[in-house]
């Protein structure tokens, strides 16, 4: 009846600027889903050590499942349980998105063309364990087993010996189950947008104090998109005089080296570009500051989601129009250490800045197809440029084994180190020949 609907809507609207503990957070998400059943989908992707649900609210025109051509986006907060601002501003982002749909043309187009996944807390146990809010470090940073979840993922550079935690495993399974294109994880304790790589070796240039990914230009753009749409992050003043971040961004490794981080895992094994957003100098600020944090981040959160529509997308099919999964599709000059492959529907999404690129589609066992694509800035149109590939002679593509979860860059470093001595010997032999002649 009308009364119960109005009651639901008023409950959904009544999100205050306070901290929401597990029961309240769950109740709020359920209320929003009940009030907006066709726009939202609520599910738990797993459980914490203490058995709390890891809730994700999905928003979009088709919230329950992936639709061809609609990219998947995610925000994850509160991975460190004592870093609390992200947890609350994601609840306010949900509130803003559902109440603006069909009223605000930009938000309406955004939700019609994007599937947005929001996880307010990845570490509910750590949040509940933080009994005394503090600006600095507390035990609540870790999960119930005392593990730092942002040091808990497989690492592409060194063997990460940490035992994978239930929360981490749930996120890894979630990444595998969706075609995520763009993501951000929300932290506290600094004011900066940090980007891949967090770890590195000589292959990625870490000897010069910067660990560069093949898509460094895109990552810099993504980080700046956030910092320049934030109320003050772009000023780069940081949180104290010792630390400044020009334009409010940093390469993760340049800031400090981190093994087993979530953003590198997303990029290498999830085919998903993720940055880490440090949103508050104080990890667990007083409640009366939450409204200002929401105002400071609101525009940046929306602009950042729009970047999922950068670049080029399309499908790889056979001559009968059947999708070809596991085809490799990458831009020339940007080979990923784990090749980026099409999903079950033969789809690919490549985040690229405006420019001219050669896109290479490869079906194992067949000749590659190369296509020069002109990419404009299409984020305002809420759709990447579309380019499909059709392979005439392909009938059956064999199952491709997934990328090994081993330190892949370590192998590359070993390989390049093994090549160097041979070069030295060749040079030496040439010099000797010249001398003896």
Residue pairs with C-beta under 8 A, 6 or more apart in sequence:
5 35
8 31
8 34
8 35
9 35
11 31
11 35
12 31
12 32
12 35
12 36
12 95
12 98
12 99
13 95
13 99
15 28
15 91
15 92
15 95
17 88
17 92
17 287
17 288
17 290
17 291
17 294
18 287
18 290
19 84
19 87
19 88
19 287
19 290
20 28
20 87
20 88
20 91
21 127
21 128
22 52
22 124
22 127
22 128
25 55
25 87
25 91
25 120
25 121
25 124
26 53
26 55
28 91
29 42
29 55
29 57
29 94
29 120
30 42
32 40
32 42
32 57
32 94
32 95
32 98
33 40
33 41
33 42
33 57
35 98
36 98
36 101
38 63
39 59
39 60
39 61
39 63
39 98
39 101
39 111
40 57
40 58
40 59
40 63
40 98
41 57
41 58
41 63
41 64
42 55
42 56
42 57
42 58
43 55
43 56
43 58
44 53
44 54
44 55
44 56
45 54
45 56
45 119
45 170
45 171
45 173
45 174
46 53
46 54
46 166
46 167
46 169
46 170
46 171
46 173
46 174
47 53
47 54
47 166
47 170
48 54
48 123
48 124
48 125
48 143
48 144
48 166
48 167
49 125
49 143
49 144
49 145
49 165
49 166
49 167
50 124
50 125
50 128
50 144
52 124
52 125
52 128
53 124
54 119
54 121
54 122
54 124
54 167
54 170
54 171
55 119
55 120
55 121
56 117
56 118
56 119
56 174
57 94
57 117
57 118
57 120
58 64
58 115
58 116
58 117
58 118
59 94
59 97
59 98
59 111
59 115
59 116
59 118
60 70
60 111
60 112
60 114
60 115
60 116
61 70
61 111
61 112
61 113
62 70
62 115
63 115
66 72
66 115
66 178
66 179
66 345
67 115
68 315
68 345
68 347
69 313
69 347
69 383
69 386
70 113
70 114
70 115
71 114
71 115
71 179
71 181
71 182
71 308
71 309
71 313
71 349
71 384
72 115
72 117
72 178
72 179
72 180
72 181
72 308
73 114
73 115
73 116
73 117
73 180
73 181
73 182
73 183
73 305
73 308
74 116
74 117
74 118
74 119
74 178
74 180
74 182
74 183
74 272
75 86
75 90
75 93
75 116
75 117
75 118
75 119
75 183
75 184
75 185
75 186
75 301
76 119
76 122
76 171
76 183
76 184
76 185
76 186
76 262
77 86
77 87
77 89
77 90
77 119
77 120
77 121
77 122
77 185
77 186
78 84
78 86
78 87
78 120
78 121
78 122
78 123
78 124
78 126
78 127
78 186
79 122
79 123
79 149
79 150
79 185
79 187
79 262
80 123
80 126
80 140
80 141
80 142
80 148
80 149
80 150
80 187
80 188
80 283
81 121
81 123
81 124
81 125
81 126
81 127
81 128
81 129
81 130
81 140
81 141
81 142
81 143
82 126
82 127
82 130
82 133
82 134
82 137
82 138
82 139
82 140
82 141
82 283
82 284
83 141
83 186
83 187
83 188
83 189
83 280
83 283
83 284
84 127
84 130
84 133
84 188
84 283
84 284
84 285
85 186
85 188
85 279
85 280
85 285
85 290
85 293
86 120
86 185
86 186
86 187
86 188
86 277
86 279
87 120
87 121
87 127
87 186
88 120
88 290
88 293
88 294
89 186
89 279
89 290
89 293
89 294
89 297
89 301
90 118
90 119
90 120
90 186
91 120
92 294
92 298
93 118
93 298
93 301
94 118
96 107
96 298
97 107
97 110
97 111
97 116
100 107
100 108
101 107
101 108
101 111
102 108
106 302
107 302
109 382
110 116
110 302
110 305
110 306
110 382
112 382
113 309
113 382
113 383
114 305
114 308
114 309
114 382
116 305
117 178
117 180
121 127
122 149
122 167
122 171
122 185
123 142
123 143
123 149
123 167
125 143
125 144
126 140
126 141
126 142
126 143
126 144
127 140
128 140
129 139
129 140
129 144
130 138
130 139
130 140
130 284
132 138
133 284
133 285
133 286
134 283
134 284
135 281
135 282
135 283
135 284
135 285
136 189
136 283
137 189
137 283
138 283
138 284
141 148
142 148
142 149
143 149
143 165
143 167
145 163
145 165
147 162
147 163
147 165
149 165
149 167
149 168
149 262
150 185
150 187
150 258
150 260
150 261
150 262
151 160
151 162
151 258
151 259
151 260
151 261
152 160
152 162
152 164
152 165
152 168
152 260
153 160
153 164
153 168
153 172
153 260
153 261
153 262
153 264
153 265
154 160
154 260
154 265
154 269
154 405
154 406
155 199
155 259
155 260
155 261
155 264
155 265
155 407
156 199
156 264
156 268
156 337
156 407
156 408
156 409
157 197
157 199
157 200
157 201
157 259
157 407
157 409
157 410
158 199
158 259
158 407
158 410
159 406
159 407
159 410
160 259
160 260
162 260
164 172
171 262
172 265
175 265
175 266
175 269
175 270
175 272
176 270
179 271
179 343
179 347
179 349
180 266
180 270
180 271
180 272
181 271
181 272
181 273
181 308
181 349
181 351
182 222
182 272
182 273
182 274
182 304
182 305
182 307
182 308
182 351
183 266
183 272
183 273
183 274
183 275
184 226
184 274
184 275
184 276
184 277
184 304
185 262
185 263
185 274
185 275
185 276
185 277
186 277
186 279
187 276
187 277
187 278
187 279
188 278
188 279
188 280
188 282
188 283
188 284
189 239
189 278
189 280
189 281
189 282
189 283
190 238
190 239
190 243
190 278
190 281
191 232
191 233
191 237
191 238
191 239
191 245
191 248
191 278
191 279
191 280
191 281
192 227
192 233
192 236
192 238
192 245
192 248
192 249
192 250
192 255
192 278
193 222
193 223
193 224
193 226
193 227
193 233
193 248
193 249
193 250
193 275
193 276
193 277
193 278
194 223
194 249
194 250
194 251
194 252
194 255
194 263
194 275
194 276
194 277
194 278
195 219
195 220
195 222
195 223
195 249
195 250
195 251
195 252
195 263
195 275
195 276
196 211
196 213
196 219
196 252
196 263
196 264
196 267
196 273
196 274
196 275
197 204
197 206
197 211
197 212
197 213
197 251
197 252
197 253
197 264
197 267
198 211
198 252
198 253
198 257
198 258
198 259
198 261
198 263
198 264
198 276
199 206
199 211
199 252
199 253
199 257
199 258
199 259
199 261
199 264
200 206
200 211
200 253
200 257
200 409
201 409
201 410
201 413
202 413
202 416
203 409
203 412
203 413
203 416
204 211
204 212
204 213
204 253
204 409
205 211
205 212
206 253
206 257
209 253
209 254
210 251
210 253
210 254
211 251
211 252
211 253
211 254
212 251
213 219
213 267
214 333
214 334
214 335
214 336
215 267
215 273
215 334
215 351
217 353
218 273
218 310
218 311
218 351
218 352
218 353
219 273
219 275
220 249
221 307
221 310
221 353
222 273
222 275
222 304
222 307
223 248
223 249
223 250
223 275
224 234
224 247
224 248
224 249
225 300
225 303
225 304
225 307
226 233
226 275
226 277
226 300
226 303
226 304
227 233
227 234
227 236
227 247
227 248
227 249
227 300
228 234
228 247
228 248
229 299
229 300
229 302
229 303
229 304
230 248
230 296
230 297
230 299
230 300
231 295
231 296
231 297
232 296
233 248
233 300
234 247
234 248
235 248
236 244
236 245
236 246
236 247
236 248
237 244
238 244
238 245
239 281
240 281
245 255
252 258
252 261
252 263
252 264
252 276
261 276
262 274
262 276
263 274
263 275
263 276
266 272
266 273
266 274
267 273
267 274
268 336
268 337
268 338
268 403
268 408
269 338
269 403
269 405
271 336
271 338
271 340
271 341
273 351
279 293
279 297
280 293
282 289
285 293
306 379
306 380
306 382
307 351
307 379
308 351
309 378
309 379
309 381
309 382
309 383
309 384
310 351
310 352
310 353
310 377
310 378
310 379
310 384
311 349
311 350
311 351
311 352
311 353
311 375
311 384
311 385
312 349
312 350
312 352
312 357
312 359
312 373
312 375
312 384
312 385
312 386
312 387
313 347
313 348
313 349
313 350
313 384
313 385
313 386
313 387
314 329
314 347
314 348
314 386
314 387
314 388
314 389
315 323
315 342
315 345
315 346
315 347
315 348
315 388
315 389
316 323
316 324
316 327
316 329
316 342
316 346
316 347
316 348
316 361
316 363
316 388
316 389
316 390
316 391
317 323
317 324
317 346
317 388
317 389
317 390
317 391
318 324
318 390
318 391
318 392
318 394
318 395
319 390
319 391
319 392
319 393
319 394
321 390
322 346
323 342
323 344
323 345
323 346
323 347
324 342
324 346
324 363
324 391
324 394
324 397
325 341
325 342
325 343
325 344
325 345
325 346
325 397
326 341
326 342
326 364
326 397
326 399
326 400
327 341
327 342
327 346
327 348
327 361
327 362
327 363
327 389
327 391
327 397
328 339
328 340
328 341
328 360
328 361
328 362
328 363
328 364
329 340
329 341
329 342
329 348
329 350
329 359
329 360
329 361
329 362
329 389
330 336
330 339
330 340
330 350
330 359
330 360
331 350
331 352
331 357
331 358
331 359
331 360
332 357
332 358
332 359
332 360
332 370
337 408
337 409
337 412
338 403
338 408
339 403
340 348
340 350
341 348
341 400
342 348
348 361
349 384
350 359
352 375
353 375
354 375
354 376
354 377
355 375
356 372
356 373
356 374
356 375
357 372
357 373
357 375
358 370
358 371
358 372
358 373
359 370
359 371
359 372
359 373
359 387
360 368
360 369
360 370
361 368
361 369
361 370
361 371
361 389
361 391
362 368
362 369
363 391
363 394
363 397
364 397
364 398
364 400
365 397
365 398
366 391
366 393
366 394
369 389
369 391
371 387
371 389
373 385
373 387
374 385
375 385
376 385
378 384
378 385
